[in-house]
Amino acid sequence: MNNILEIKKKNAKKRNLASREGSLAKYEEKQAEIEKLLKQIAVGLQAHDRAASGPGGHHWGHVGDLTHIAGQLREINDMLHHKGEYAK
């Protein structure tokens, strides 16, 4: 009986280790995805500014775009730094 329990414990430890290794790989994948997105956002922000600086110049629609983007980024920042509704 003890032998069966020991085998079950060993198998559970192996599954736990495999799960942690799998989650680490997925975590690193998501880190890289976010870094890529941040670079794309920086390029997109510059493109938005060039477009807004074109014929007709800046208008309130452009301000609305940036206000929306800033709000989403603020929420992400709050989540990462445990501020606002994410405060511990």
C-alpha positions in Angstrom: 0.0 0.0 0.0 2.8 2.4 0.9 4.4 1.6 -2.4 1.3 2.7 -4.3 1.2 6.0 -2.4 4.9 6.6 -3.1 4.3 6.0 -6.8 1.3 8.4 -6.8 3.4 11.1 -5.0 6.3 10.7 -7.4 3.9 10.9 -10.4 2.2 14.0 -8.9 5.6 15.6 -8.4 6.5 14.9 -12.1 3.2 16.3 -13.3 3.7 19.4 -11.2 7.3 19.9 -12.5 6.1 19.5 -16.1 3.3 21.9 -15.5 5.7 24.5 -14.0 8.1 24.1 -17.0 5.2 24.4 -19.4 3.9 27.6 -17.7 7.4 29.1 -17.7 7.7 28.5 -21.5 4.3 30.0 -22.1 5.2 32.9 -19.8 8.4 33.6 -21.7 6.4 33.4 -25.0 3.9 36.0 -23.7 6.7 38.3 -22.5 8.2 38.2 -26.0 4.8 38.9 -27.5 4.3 41.9 -25.3 7.7 43.3 -26.1 6.9 43.0 -29.8 3.5 44.7 -29.3 5.2 47.6 -27.4 7.5 48.2 -30.3 4.6 48.0 -32.8 2.7 50.5 -30.6 5.6 52.9 -30.6 5.8 52.7 -34.4 2.0 53.1 -34.7 2.0 56.1 -32.4 4.5 57.8 -34.7 2.4 56.9 -37.8 -0.7 58.3 -36.1 1.2 61.6 -35.4 2.3 61.9 -39.0 -1.2 61.2 -40.2 -2.7 63.8 -37.8 -0.1 66.3 -38.9 -1.1 66.0 -42.5 -3.7 68.0 -44.4 -6.3 69.5 -42.1 -4.0 69.1 -39.1 -4.9 67.8 -35.7 -8.5 67.6 -34.7 -10.5 66.3 -31.7 -10.8 62.8 -33.3 -7.1 62.4 -33.0 -7.3 63.5 -29.3 -10.0 61.0 -28.7 -7.9 58.2 -30.2 -5.0 59.0 -27.9 -7.3 59.5 -24.9 -8.6 56.0 -25.5 -5.1 54.5 -26.0 -3.8 56.3 -22.9 -6.7 54.9 -20.8 -5.9 51.3 -21.9 -2.2 51.7 -21.2 -2.9 53.3 -17.8 -5.0 50.2 -16.9 -2.2 47.9 -17.9 0.3 50.0 -15.9 -2.0 49.9 -12.9 -2.2 46.1 -13.2 1.5 45.7 -13.4 2.2 48.0 -10.5 -0.8 47.1 -8.4 -2.3 50.6 -8.5 -5.9 51.7 -8.7 -8.4 48.9 -8.8 -5.5 46.4 -8.8 -4.0 47.7 -5.6 -3.4 44.9 -3.1 
